[in-house]
Amino acid sequence: MSVPALSKHVSSRTGLHSSFQRLEPKVWSPLLAEFADGNFYQTWAYGAVSWGRNNLLHLVIRNGQQSRAIAQVRTIRLGRFWGVAYVRWGPCVQRRGEAWDAVAFREALATLAAEFVQRRRWVLRVIPNVFWEDPAAGEAAHVFQDLHFNAVGVKAVYRTARVDLTPPLEVVRKRLDGKWRNQLNAAQRNALQVVEGDATDLFDRFIQLYDSMMERKRFETTVDVRQFARMQEQLLPTEKMRIALATRGDELHAGVVVTGVGETGIYLLGATGEAGLKSKASYLLQWRMIEFLKAQGCHFYDLGGINPEGNPGVYHFKSGMGGQEVRQLGRYELAASEARRRLLHWAESLQRLLRRWRKR
């Protein structure tokens, strides 16, 4: 169900109808499923677990009865008179089977700006689900510039590799690096059993392996694997994450968790045990996820980020999967005044320093 629209607007320029509402998952999820650029970070479950359901708003822009653009917005109130509105990997504007819609993209950003910057006097932050290597990149960047958004955090943009899943599987396999393909062949000869699904018990087993790996490697991470398990409980059946585990007998060798929301699957979590390092189980699981995502109708497989300098080992593994390295457009901000935007940045820097001090 949904509550009555908090605000409605009809664009005099395009005739598109826009509304902000707090939508329940049974309403939001079918809308998200209409878009090829829909993604895990725009699911209701991700927003509710990460940010709290009461901090979510949903923008829907329609042409008649058809939705042309949607965006799930995180709202953070800072005191009585201002706050931050945050859109991660949105707005979604490419309906399935159609081209990326520049008019809908502009309308969505303009509507977000009108509501949060002009009316509320908040800071608006948007990370679009667009990469510089996409055909839409130039037009999307132009729209941000035309609407006076500021590009920030350029050095910290999301970098990843995307595997093209549109060719036949035999072609996808031929595009694997020769050494990677050899490791996959070896893994397939190692008598590993693979169990896949979205059940809670599979996620529980994955968490056990993940915890063991983190204890072995002893490095810090901001990833909360149990938070993903809570999301899994709230995702609708069509949005559930896919878990795959590789075992031999009773021993768990490796596990992966991916999402297939929209037409680009994303590698979210991975874990490998000591035995899995020898059996090359991760190669087998990644190939099984390629098979699964392709069968789901995904066109691409986003390998979940790359960092050649900070994590060269994982980069080497992912670079052998035949994907194209891509960079997201990054984060854009718009504020009623530059002073307010700078004040927010200062407050966030102070908060980060306090968190580090508390850890020490």
KEKE-3310 file (N, C-alpha, C; in steps of 0.2 Angstrom, whole numbers, plus 5000, padded with zeros to 4 digits):
npx = (5004:5001:5004:4995:5000:5014:5018:5013:5016:5015:5024:5026:5033:5036:5024:5024:5019:5023:5026:5029:5030:5028:5031:5026:5034:5027:5022:5032:5042:5037:5036:5050:5054:5051:5061:5076:5088:5085:5090:5099:5103:5092:5082:5068:5070:5084:5085:5077:5084:5097:5095:5083:5066:5057:5064:5064:5059:5049:5050:5040:5038:5027:5019:5004:4997:5009:5025:5039:5051:5059:5064:5071:5073:5084:5081:5088:5087:5093:5094:5081:5079:5085:5093:5098:5096:5097:5101:5105:5112:5102:5092:5081:5078:5077:5067:5063:5068:5068:5076:5089:5082:5083:5075:5067:5076:5081:5070:5067:5078:5077:5064:5068:5077:5069:5060:5069:5080:5075:5062:5064:5076:5087:5102:5105:5110:5116:5120:5121:5116:5125:5138:5154:5158:5146:5134:5125:5132:5138:5127:5120:5130:5129:5116:5117:5126:5120:5109:5116:5122:5136:5150:5157:5170:5178:5190:5186:5177:5167:5174:5174:5173:5164:5156:5151:5136:5128:5132:5132:5134:5146:5154:5156:5163:5175:5180:5186:5201:5216:5223:5214:5203:5209:5211:5197:5194:5201:5195:5183:5186:5188:5179:5169:5154:5140:5129:5114:5104:5091:5088:5087:5095:5106:5112:5116:5126:5135:5138:5145:5157:5162:5165:5175:5185:5187:5193:5204:5211:5212:5208:5201:5185:5170:5159:5145:5140:5129:5120:5116:5110:5099:5092:5090:5079:5069:5068:5057:5051:5055:5066:5076:5093:5105:5113:5127:5136:5151:5156:5165:5161:5158:5164:5166:5170:5170:5160:5148:5138:5126:5117:5102:5094:5086:5094:5108:5118:5125:5140:5140:5145:5159:5167:5181:5187:5201:5203:5196:5205:5214:5206:5201:5189:5182:5183:5174:5162:5160:5158:5147:5138:5138:5132:5119:5115:5114:5104:5094:5091:5099:5110:5123:5137:5142:5156:5158:5166:5183:5200:5215:5227:5225:5220:5227:5227:5214:5210:5217:5211:5198:5200:5203:5191:5186:5180:5175:5183:5176:5170:5160:5149:5150:5148:5135:5131:5119:5114:5105:5114:5131:5138:5130:5132:5146:5146:5140:5150:5160:5155:5153:5166:5171:5164:5169:5182:5179:5174:5185:5193:5186:5187:5201)
npy = (4994:5012:5028:5044:5055:5065:5076:5084:5086:5094:5095:5109:5110:5097:5090:5079:5069:5071:5064:5063:5050:5039:5023:5006:4990:4981:4989:4997:4988:4981:4993:4996:4985:4987:4994:4994:4999:4998:4992:4984:4993:5002:4995:4992:4985:4986:5000:5001:4993:4998:5012:5014:5013:5024:5034:5035:5040:5041:5044:5046:5047:5050:5047:5049:5033:5027:5024:5034:5038:5034:5035:5030:5039:5043:5051:5063:5072:5086:5094:5107:5114:5110:5098:5082:5075:5060:5050:5035:5027:5030:5042:5029:5027:5020:5011:4994:4986:4998:5013:5023:5036:5053:5064:5060:5058:5071:5077:5070:5074:5088:5088:5083:5092:5103:5100:5096:5105:5118:5120:5114:5118:5110:5099:5091:5075:5065:5049:5043:5029:5027:5025:5031:5024:5021:5024:5034:5043:5055:5064:5063:5068:5081:5085:5086:5096:5107:5109:5114:5106:5101:5092:5080:5072:5066:5058:5047:5039:5025:5011:4998:4981:4975:4962:4957:4949:4946:4939:4922:4908:4901:4910:4920:4912:4910:4922:4923:4926:4916:4910:4911:4903:4891:4889:4888:4876:4867:4868:4863:4850:4845:4839:4846:4850:4861:4871:4881:4895:4905:4903:4905:4897:4895:4907:4909:4899:4904:4916:4910:4905:4917:4925:4917:4918:4932:4933:4926:4934:4946:4960:4977:4981:4990:4983:4975:4960:4954:4963:4962:4950:4953:4961:4952:4944:4953:4957:4955:4940:4940:4948:4943:4939:4929:4915:4905:4890:4881:4865:4851:4835:4837:4849:4866:4876:4888:4903:4914:4929:4936:4949:4950:4960:4971:4974:4972:4962:4961:4957:4954:4949:4939:4924:4914:4898:4890:4878:4880:4889:4880:4871:4880:4885:4897:4901:4892:4895:4908:4907:4899:4909:4918:4910:4909:4922:4926:4917:4923:4934:4945:4958:4962:4959:4965:4966:4970:4980:4987:4988:4991:4996:4996:4983:4972:4958:4953:4961:4956:4943:4947:4954:4944:4939:4943:4955:4973:4987:5000:5016:5024:5039:5046:5056:5069:5085:5097:5112:5124:5135:5138:5139:5131:5119:5117:5118:5106:5096:5099:5095:5082:5078:5080:5071:5059:5059:5058:5046:5038:5041:5036:5022:5020)
npz = (5000:4999:5005:5004:4991:4996:4989:4974:4956:4940:4925:4916:4905:4900:4902:4911:4925:4942:4958:4976:4987:5001:4998:5000:5000:4991:4982:4977:4972:4960:4952:4951:4944:4931:4925:4916:4921:4934:4951:4964:4974:4974:4979:4990:5002:5003:5006:5017:5027:5027:5030:5037:5037:5039:5034:5020:5004:4989:4973:4959:4942:4930:4913:4909:4913:4914:4921:4920:4926:4941:4958:4973:4988:5001:5016:5027:5041:5047:5061:5063:5052:5040:5029:5022:5006:4998:4984:4978:4965:4956:4947:4941:4924:4912:4904:4902:4887:4881:4876:4885:4894:4891:4893:4904:4914:4916:4920:4932:4940:4940:4947:4959:4964:4965:4975:4986:4987:4983:4989:5002:5006:5007:5006:4991:4985:4972:4965:4950:4941:4930:4919:4913:4902:4896:4883:4887:4895:4892:4889:4901:4910:4905:4908:4922:4923:4917:4926:4936:4946:4957:4954:4964:4974:4965:4964:4971:4964:4959:4953:4942:4934:4920:4914:4898:4895:4884:4873:4867:4879:4876:4869:4879:4888:4880:4880:4893:4902:4897:4907:4918:4913:4913:4926:4930:4923:4930:4943:4939:4938:4951:4959:4966:4974:4971:4978:4976:4978:4987:5000:5018:5026:5018:5017:5031:5032:5023:5030:5040:5034:5029:5041:5046:5036:5037:5049:5047:5038:5044:5041:5040:5036:5029:5026:5031:5034:5040:5039:5025:5026:5033:5024:5014:5020:5019:5005:4991:4983:4969:4969:4977:4983:4976:4982:4982:4986:4987:4990:4997:5001:5018:5020:5018:5004:4997:4994:4986:4984:4974:4965:4955:4951:4940:4924:4925:4934:4950:4959:4975:4988:4993:4999:5004:5009:5017:5011:4999:4992:4987:4979:4970:4970:4969:4956:4950:4956:4952:4938:4938:4943:4932:4923:4929:4930:4916:4912:4919:4912:4912:4906:4909:4920:4934:4943:4956:4960:4958:4963:4959:4965:4979:4982:4974:4972:4972:4961:4951:4950:4946:4934:4925:4920:4908:4907:4904:4910:4919:4924:4936:4934:4946:4961:4963:4968:4975:4981:4991:4994:4993:5005:5014:5008:5010:5024:5027:5022:5031:5043:5041:5039:5052:5059:5054:5059:5073:5073:5070:5081:5091:5088:5090)
capx = (5000:5005:5001:4993:5006:5016:5018:5012:5018:5014:5028:5023:5038:5035:5018:5025:5016:5027:5024:5033:5026:5031:5028:5027:5038:5023:5020:5038:5046:5034:5039:5057:5055:5049:5067:5082:5093:5084:5096:5099:5103:5086:5076:5065:5074:5091:5084:5074:5089:5103:5094:5077:5060:5054:5069:5063:5053:5049:5048:5038:5036:5022:5016:4998:4998:5016:5030:5045:5057:5058:5070:5071:5077:5085:5081:5092:5085:5099:5090:5074:5078:5088:5094:5101:5092:5102:5099:5110:5111:5096:5085:5080:5075:5078:5062:5065:5066:5068:5083:5089:5077:5086:5070:5064:5082:5081:5064:5068:5083:5074:5059:5071:5080:5063:5058:5073:5084:5072:5057:5066:5083:5092:5107:5103:5116:5114:5125:5117:5118:5128:5146:5157:5158:5139:5132:5121:5136:5139:5121:5119:5134:5127:5110:5119:5130:5114:5105:5120:5125:5143:5153:5162:5173:5180:5195:5183:5172:5166:5177:5173:5173:5158:5156:5145:5132:5123:5134:5131:5139:5152:5158:5158:5169:5181:5183:5190:5208:5218:5225:5208:5199:5213:5209:5190:5194:5204:5190:5177:5188:5190:5173:5166:5147:5138:5122:5112:5097:5090:5086:5090:5101:5112:5115:5119:5132:5139:5141:5150:5163:5164:5168:5181:5189:5189:5197:5211:5214:5213:5208:5195:5180:5164:5154:5141:5137:5123:5115:5114:5106:5092:5089:5087:5073:5064:5067:5052:5054:5059:5072:5081:5100:5107:5119:5130:5141:5155:5158:5167:5159:5155:5169:5164:5176:5169:5153:5147:5131:5125:5110:5100:5089:5088:5098:5115:5119:5131:5143:5140:5149:5162:5171:5185:5191:5208:5202:5194:5211:5218:5202:5200:5181:5179:5182:5168:5156:5159:5156:5140:5134:5137:5126:5113:5113:5112:5097:5089:5090:5104:5114:5130:5138:5146:5160:5158:5172:5190:5205:5221:5232:5224:5219:5229:5226:5207:5209:5220:5206:5192:5202:5203:5185:5184:5175:5177:5184:5172:5170:5154:5150:5152:5143:5134:5127:5116:5112:5103:5119:5138:5140:5127:5135:5152:5145:5139:5156:5164:5152:5155:5174:5172:5161:5174:5187:5177:5173:5192:5196:5183:5190:5208)
capy = (5000:5018:5034:5049:5059:5071:5082:5082:5092:5093:5099:5113:5109:5090:5087:5073:5070:5068:5063:5060:5046:5033:5017:5000:4986:4978:4994:5000:4983:4981:4999:4995:4979:4989:4997:4990:5001:4996:4989:4982:4999:5005:4991:4995:4982:4989:5006:5001:4990:5003:5019:5015:5014:5030:5039:5034:5043:5038:5049:5042:5052:5046:5049:5045:5028:5023:5027:5036:5038:5033:5036:5030:5044:5043:5058:5064:5078:5089:5100:5109:5118:5108:5090:5079:5070:5056:5045:5030:5023:5032:5039:5024:5030:5016:5006:4987:4986:5005:5017:5027:5042:5059:5069:5058:5059:5078:5079:5067:5078:5094:5087:5082:5099:5108:5098:5096:5111:5125:5120:5112:5121:5104:5097:5085:5071:5059:5045:5040:5022:5028:5024:5035:5020:5020:5029:5039:5046:5062:5067:5063:5073:5088:5087:5088:5103:5111:5110:5117:5102:5100:5085:5080:5066:5063:5053:5041:5036:5018:5008:4990:4978:4973:4956:4957:4943:4946:4934:4915:4907:4898:4916:4922:4908:4911:4929:4923:4925:4909:4907:4911:4898:4885:4888:4886:4869:4863:4868:4858:4843:4844:4835:4850:4851:4867:4872:4887:4897:4911:4902:4908:4893:4896:4914:4907:4895:4909:4920:4907:4905:4924:4926:4913:4922:4939:4931:4924:4939:4952:4967:4980:4982:4993:4978:4971:4954:4952:4968:4959:4944:4956:4963:4946:4943:4958:4957:4951:4934:4941:4952:4939:4938:4922:4912:4899:4888:4876:4861:4844:4832:4842:4855:4872:4879:4895:4905:4920:4931:4941:4951:4950:4966:4975:4970:4971:4958:4963:4953:4958:4946:4933:4921:4908:4895:4887:4872:4883:4891:4874:4868:4885:4885:4903:4901:4888:4899:4914:4904:4897:4915:4920:4906:4911:4929:4926:4914:4928:4940:4951:4959:4963:4956:4970:4962:4972:4985:4985:4993:4988:4998:4994:4976:4969:4951:4953:4964:4951:4938:4949:4956:4938:4937:4946:4961:4979:4991:5006:5021:5028:5046:5049:5059:5076:5088:5103:5115:5131:5139:5135:5139:5126:5113:5117:5116:5099:5093:5100:5091:5075:5077:5080:5064:5053:5060:5056:5038:5035:5042:5031:5015:5020)
capz = (5000:4999:5008:4999:4989:5000:4985:4967:4951:4933:4922:4910:4899:4897:4904:4915:4932:4947:4965:4981:4992:5005:4996:5003:4995:4986:4977:4974:4969:4953:4948:4950:4940:4925:4923:4915:4925:4941:4954:4971:4979:4974:4982:4996:5007:5004:5009:5024:5032:5028:5032:5040:5032:5039:5031:5013:5000:4983:4967:4953:4937:4925:4907:4909:4918:4913:4925:4915:4930:4948:4962:4980:4991:5008:5019:5033:5044:5051:5064:5062:5045:5034:5029:5016:5002:4994:4979:4976:4959:4953:4946:4935:4918:4906:4904:4899:4880:4878:4877:4891:4893:4894:4896:4910:4918:4917:4924:4939:4943:4941:4952:4966:4965:4967:4982:4992:4987:4982:4994:5009:5007:5009:5001:4987:4983:4968:4962:4945:4939:4923:4919:4908:4896:4893:4878:4890:4900:4890:4890:4909:4913:4903:4912:4929:4923:4915:4932:4941:4951:4957:4954:4970:4976:4958:4965:4974:4960:4959:4947:4942:4928:4918:4909:4894:4895:4879:4868:4869:4884:4874:4868:4886:4891:4876:4882:4899:4901:4896:4914:4922:4910:4915:4934:4930:4921:4936:4948:4937:4939:4958:4962:4970:4974:4971:4980:4975:4980:4991:5007:5024:5029:5014:5019:5037:5030:5020:5035:5044:5030:5028:5047:5046:5031:5039:5055:5044:5034:5048:5038:5042:5031:5031:5024:5037:5030:5043:5036:5019:5028:5035:5018:5011:5023:5017:4998:4988:4980:4963:4971:4982:4981:4974:4986:4979:4990:4984:4995:4995:5007:5023:5020:5014:5001:4995:4993:4983:4984:4969:4964:4948:4950:4933:4918:4927:4940:4954:4964:4982:4993:4992:5004:5002:5014:5016:5006:4993:4989:4984:4975:4965:4970:4968:4949:4948:4958:4947:4932:4939:4943:4925:4920:4932:4928:4909:4912:4922:4907:4913:4900:4911:4927:4937:4947:4963:4961:4958:4966:4957:4969:4986:4982:4968:4971:4969:4954:4946:4949:4942:4927:4921:4918:4901:4907:4903:4916:4919:4930:4937:4934:4953:4965:4961:4974:4973:4988:4991:4995:4994:5012:5017:5006:5014:5031:5028:5021:5037:5048:5039:5041:5059:5061:5052:5064:5079:5073:5070:5087:5096:5087:5094)
cpx = (5004:5001:4999:5000:5008:5017:5017:5014:5017:5019:5025:5027:5037:5028:5018:5022:5021:5024:5029:5028:5031:5028:5030:5031:5033:5021:5027:5042:5043:5036:5046:5059:5054:5056:5073:5088:5091:5089:5095:5099:5097:5080:5074:5069:5081:5090:5082:5080:5094:5101:5087:5071:5057:5058:5068:5057:5054:5046:5046:5035:5033:5021:5010:4999:5005:5021:5036:5051:5055:5064:5068:5076:5078:5085:5084:5090:5091:5096:5084:5073:5081:5090:5098:5096:5097:5099:5105:5108:5104:5097:5085:5076:5075:5073:5065:5063:5067:5075:5083:5086:5080:5081:5068:5070:5082:5075:5064:5073:5080:5068:5062:5074:5074:5061:5063:5078:5080:5066:5060:5072:5088:5097:5105:5110:5113:5120:5121:5120:5120:5135:5148:5158:5152:5138:5128:5126:5137:5133:5119:5123:5132:5121:5112:5122:5124:5110:5109:5122:5133:5145:5158:5165:5176:5185:5192:5178:5172:5169:5176:5174:5166:5159:5150:5142:5128:5125:5132:5136:5146:5157:5160:5164:5175:5184:5187:5197:5210:5219:5218:5203:5203:5211:5201:5190:5196:5198:5184:5179:5189:5184:5170:5158:5145:5131:5120:5105:5097:5088:5090:5096:5107:5116:5119:5125:5137:5142:5146:5157:5166:5168:5174:5187:5192:5194:5204:5214:5216:5213:5201:5191:5174:5158:5151:5137:5130:5118:5112:5109:5099:5089:5086:5080:5067:5063:5061:5055:5058:5065:5078:5088:5101:5113:5121:5136:5144:5157:5161:5166:5156:5159:5166:5170:5176:5162:5153:5139:5131:5118:5108:5095:5091:5091:5105:5115:5125:5133:5144:5145:5153:5166:5175:5188:5198:5208:5200:5200:5214:5213:5200:5192:5178:5178:5176:5162:5155:5156:5148:5135:5133:5132:5119:5110:5110:5105:5092:5087:5094:5109:5122:5130:5144:5150:5162:5163:5179:5195:5212:5227:5231:5223:5221:5227:5218:5206:5212:5215:5200:5194:5203:5197:5182:5180:5179:5178:5180:5172:5163:5155:5152:5146:5142:5130:5124:5113:5110:5108:5126:5140:5137:5130:5142:5152:5144:5145:5160:5161:5153:5162:5175:5169:5165:5179:5185:5176:5180:5195:5193:5186:5197:5207)
cpy = (5006:5023:5039:5053:5065:5077:5080:5088:5090:5098:5103:5112:5102:5087:5080:5074:5067:5068:5060:5056:5041:5027:5011:4995:4983:4983:4996:4994:4982:4987:4998:4990:4981:4992:4993:4992:5001:4992:4988:4988:5003:5001:4994:4992:4985:4996:5006:4998:4995:5009:5020:5017:5020:5036:5038:5038:5041:5043:5044:5048:5048:5050:5046:5040:5025:5027:5028:5036:5037:5034:5035:5034:5043:5050:5058:5071:5080:5095:5102:5111:5116:5100:5089:5074:5066:5050:5041:5026:5024:5039:5034:5027:5026:5010:4999:4988:4993:5008:5021:5034:5048:5064:5067:5059:5067:5080:5076:5072:5085:5094:5086:5088:5103:5106:5099:5102:5118:5125:5119:5116:5116:5104:5091:5082:5065:5056:5041:5033:5023:5028:5028:5031:5019:5025:5035:5044:5054:5066:5068:5068:5080:5090:5089:5095:5108:5113:5113:5113:5102:5093:5085:5073:5062:5057:5047:5038:5029:5015:5000:4988:4975:4967:4957:4950:4942:4941:4927:4913:4904:4904:4919:4919:4909:4917:4929:4923:4918:4906:4906:4904:4891:4883:4885:4878:4865:4863:4863:4851:4841:4841:4840:4850:4858:4867:4879:4889:4903:4910:4904:4904:4893:4902:4913:4904:4900:4913:4917:4907:4912:4926:4923:4916:4928:4938:4929:4929:4945:4958:4970:4981:4986:4989:4975:4966:4952:4957:4965:4953:4947:4958:4957:4944:4947:4959:4953:4945:4935:4945:4949:4939:4931:4920:4906:4897:4882:4871:4854:4840:4837:4848:4860:4875:4886:4897:4912:4922:4937:4943:4952:4955:4970:4971:4970:4968:4961:4958:4957:4956:4940:4930:4915:4905:4893:4882:4875:4886:4886:4872:4873:4885:4891:4904:4898:4892:4905:4912:4902:4904:4918:4917:4908:4917:4930:4923:4919:4934:4946:4951:4960:4960:4961:4966:4965:4977:4982:4990:4990:4990:4995:4987:4972:4962:4950:4956:4959:4946:4941:4951:4950:4936:4940:4952:4968:4984:4998:5010:5024:5035:5049:5052:5067:5079:5095:5106:5122:5136:5135:5134:5133:5119:5112:5115:5109:5095:5093:5096:5084:5073:5076:5073:5059:5053:5057:5048:5035:5036:5037:5024:5015:5019)
cpz = (5000:5002:5003:4997:4994:4996:4978:4962:4944:4929:4916:4904:4896:4898:4908:4922:4937:4954:4970:4986:4996:5003:4999:4997:4989:4981:4973:4970:4962:4949:4946:4944:4932:4921:4922:4919:4933:4944:4961:4976:4979:4976:4988:5002:5008:5008:5016:5029:5033:5031:5036:5036:5033:5036:5023:5010:4993:4978:4962:4948:4931:4919:4907:4915:4918:4917:4920:4919:4937:4952:4970:4984:4999:5011:5026:5036:5048:5055:5062:5054:5039:5035:5023:5012:4998:4990:4977:4970:4956:4950:4940:4930:4912:4907:4900:4892:4877:4879:4883:4889:4896:4896:4903:4916:4920:4922:4931:4943:4945:4947:4959:4968:4968:4974:4987:4992:4987:4988:5001:5011:5010:5004:4997:4984:4978:4965:4957:4943:4931:4924:4913:4901:4892:4888:4881:4894:4898:4891:4898:4912:4911:4907:4919:4929:4921:4921:4938:4947:4951:4958:4960:4971:4969:4959:4968:4970:4960:4952:4948:4935:4927:4913:4905:4893:4889:4874:4871:4874:4882:4872:4874:4889:4887:4878:4889:4897:4901:4903:4918:4920:4913:4922:4934:4928:4926:4941:4946:4938:4946:4962:4968:4969:4975:4973:4979:4977:4984:4998:5013:5027:5024:5016:5026:5036:5027:5025:5039:5041:5030:5035:5048:5042:5034:5045:5053:5041:5038:5045:5039:5035:5034:5029:5031:5034:5033:5041:5030:5021:5030:5029:5014:5013:5021:5009:4996:4984:4973:4963:4975:4979:4980:4978:4983:4984:4986:4990:4992:5002:5012:5024:5015:5011:4999:4994:4990:4984:4979:4969:4957:4947:4944:4928:4919:4933:4943:4959:4970:4987:4991:4998:5002:5008:5012:5010:4999:4989:4985:4978:4969:4965:4968:4960:4947:4950:4954:4941:4932:4940:4936:4922:4922:4930:4921:4909:4914:4917:4908:4907:4902:4918:4929:4943:4954:4964:4960:4961:4965:4962:4976:4987:4976:4967:4969:4962:4949:4944:4944:4935:4922:4918:4912:4901:4905:4909:4914:4925:4930:4936:4940:4956:4963:4967:4971:4980:4987:4991:4995:5001:5016:5015:5010:5021:5032:5027:5028:5043:5047:5041:5048:5062:5060:5057:5070:5079:5073:5077:5092:5095:5090:5101)
residu = (MET:SER:VAL:PRO:ALA:LEU:SER:LYS:HIS:VAL:SER:SER:ARG:THR:GLY:LEU:HIS:SER:SER:PHE:GLN:ARG:LEU:GLU:PRO:LYS:VAL:TRP:SER:PRO:LEU:LEU:ALA:GLU:PHE:ALA:ASP:GLY:ASN:PHE:TYR:GLN:THR:TRP:ALA:TYR:GLY:ALA:VAL:SER:TRP:GLY:ARG:ASN:ASN:LEU:LEU:HIS:LEU:VAL:ILE:ARG:ASN:GLY:GLN:GLN:SER:ARG:ALA:ILE:ALA:GLN:VAL:ARG:THR:ILE:ARG:LEU:GLY:ARG:PHE:TRP:GLY:VAL:ALA:TYR:VAL:ARG:TRP:GLY:PRO:CYS:VAL:GLN:ARG:ARG:GLY:GLU:ALA:TRP:ASP:ALA:VAL:ALA:PHE:ARG:GLU:ALA:LEU:ALA:THR:LEU:ALA:ALA:GLU:PHE:VAL:GLN:ARG:ARG:ARG:TRP:VAL:LEU:ARG:VAL:ILE:PRO:ASN:VAL:PHE:TRP:GLU:ASP:PRO:ALA:ALA:GLY:GLU:ALA:ALA:HIS:VAL:PHE:GLN:ASP:LEU:HIS:PHE:ASN:ALA:VAL:GLY:VAL:LYS:ALA:VAL:TYR:ARG:THR:ALA:ARG:VAL:ASP:LEU:THR:PRO:PRO:LEU:GLU:VAL:VAL:ARG:LYS:ARG:LEU:ASP:GLY:LYS:TRP:ARG:ASN:GLN:LEU:ASN:ALA:ALA:GLN:ARG:ASN:ALA:LEU:GLN:VAL:VAL:GLU:GLY:ASP:ALA:THR:ASP:LEU:PHE:ASP:ARG:PHE:ILE:GLN:LEU:TYR:ASP:SER:MET:MET:GLU:ARG:LYS:ARG:PHE:GLU:THR:THR:VAL:ASP:VAL:ARG:GLN:PHE:ALA:ARG:MET:GLN:GLU:GLN:LEU:LEU:PRO:THR:GLU:LYS:MET:ARG:ILE:ALA:LEU:ALA:THR:ARG:GLY:ASP:GLU:LEU:HIS:ALA:GLY:VAL:VAL:VAL:THR:GLY:VAL:GLY:GLU:THR:GLY:ILE:TYR:LEU:LEU:GLY:ALA:THR:GLY:GLU:ALA:GLY:LEU:LYS:SER:LYS:ALA:SER:TYR:LEU:LEU:GLN:TRP:ARG:MET:ILE:GLU:PHE:LEU:LYS:ALA:GLN:GLY:CYS:HIS:PHE:TYR:ASP:LEU:GLY:GLY:ILE:ASN:PRO:GLU:GLY:ASN:PRO:GLY:VAL:TYR:HIS:PHE:LYS:SER:GLY:MET:GLY:GLY:GLN:GLU:VAL:ARG:GLN:LEU:GLY:ARG:TYR:GLU:LEU:ALA:ALA:SER:GLU:ALA:ARG:ARG:ARG:LEU:LEU:HIS:TRP:ALA:GLU:SER:LEU:GLN:ARG:LEU:LEU:ARG:ARG:TRP:ARG:LYS:ARG)
# end
